[in-house]
């Protein structure tokens, strides 16, 4: 009879921590020779019910370049991590973080994207950040491109729509791998790489004037260029720092069929395929066959260079990281009630509760995703984003009682532990985000995720004081007990 020990809990070397993005925390958008990024020309949403990034057009881009304000463009101010990084990392260490996922602002290193030499002041900033992490025994997990690129590459190349942007990216990555060899063990190439099919946020390419067919052509071609850039970065990393590991990052959209009707099951399967297509390319090293029909039926013809297929095969990632916030429901019906989420649209699931922003809360779906991703790829998995955006109330004695956040996270950690018992190899968990930051979608502060409250409102008013929430102390105990006490 076959018998083998079942894991009882999280591995002893599990990477507990939190995740942020440069364009949502750093601020300091125009000092120390930093160039403007594509994230810093996206206007603040006028309504909390606007769940997607405001569209960037040629006209809005002109307005953004002419406008130096941070009120219209809050990602320019962030939470001033640029000047508070020592304090913030010390707070992460107080919670017991084993890992901190952050991103590097490309335009801080190459302000316009096409310079021959990097900006030393930008590199020095990350030197200091990594030194602070090392001081507290925190492992940096670094995203190379997190929803931003130098705006100069949009103006010059139309972002990732141009193949020559690959050259600028690999120049950037080479600098990073050489500079931070031995300091960074875990790298991610593109944050939520599937964002490329949603437009400017992922591609840095303006396409508002194109009909839908041409938009999709441009976005998938841009994505192909990112696939090649990612594969080349993997090869660079392995050559420059053989001890480092480099992974992909997916916005995981777990999809359920609305009913057992075969057409609904097929609709859910298709959505799942379209979500996992991205990791198929990056983990398996080739385009899956099911995309042939999708491209054909949508009039998409990708331009491959002669060696692209071999590059993808050689540049497969070492591990798969992903974000998970919610699941979706789909069917082949037209008259459906939609729920919204992290760039995801699906039918409302009557069995799930929703956050204040309409994101449906499904901890079991995380276990389902972990099992499906492990079964499909058999490479180590890493949950690098998961969290609850909510309106936090600061009491008169400067306390934040966020039991709702603790409840959300606890339920997801329970399912993670079950997935590990199922046999899933899980490297770590970095919650989004450990400290309040500017929202990616609406650029507001009111949508708070952190264990640490930042005294700043949607208009940028406040002292920027950092205040520990109840969840801070809860997560500290979770890490101290390696997930035994949830």
Secondary structure, 3 states (H helix, E strand, C coil): CCCCCCCCCCCCCCEEEEECCHHHHCCCCCCCCCCCEHHHHCCCCCCCCCCCCCCCCHHHHHHHHHCCCCCCCHHHCCCCHHHHHHHHHHHHHHHCCCEEEEECCHHHHCCCCCCCCCCHHHHHHHHHHHHHHHHCCCEEEEEEECCCCEHHHHHHHCHHHCCCHHHHHHHHHHHHHHHCCCCCCEEEEECCHHHHHHCHHHHCCCCCCCCHHHHHHHHHHHHHHHHHHHHHHHHHHHHHCCCCEEEEEEECCEEEECCCCHHHHHHHHHHHHHHHHHHHHHHHCCCCCHHHHHHHHCCCCCCCCCCHHHHHHHCCCCEEEEECCCEEEECCCCCCCEEECCCCEEECCCCCCECCCCCECCHHHHHHHHHHHHHHHCCCEEEEECCCCECCCCCCCCCCCCHHHHHHHHHHHHHHHHHHHHCCCEEEEEEECCECCCCCCCCCCCCECCCEEECCCCCCCCCCCEEECHHHHHHHHHHHCCCCCC
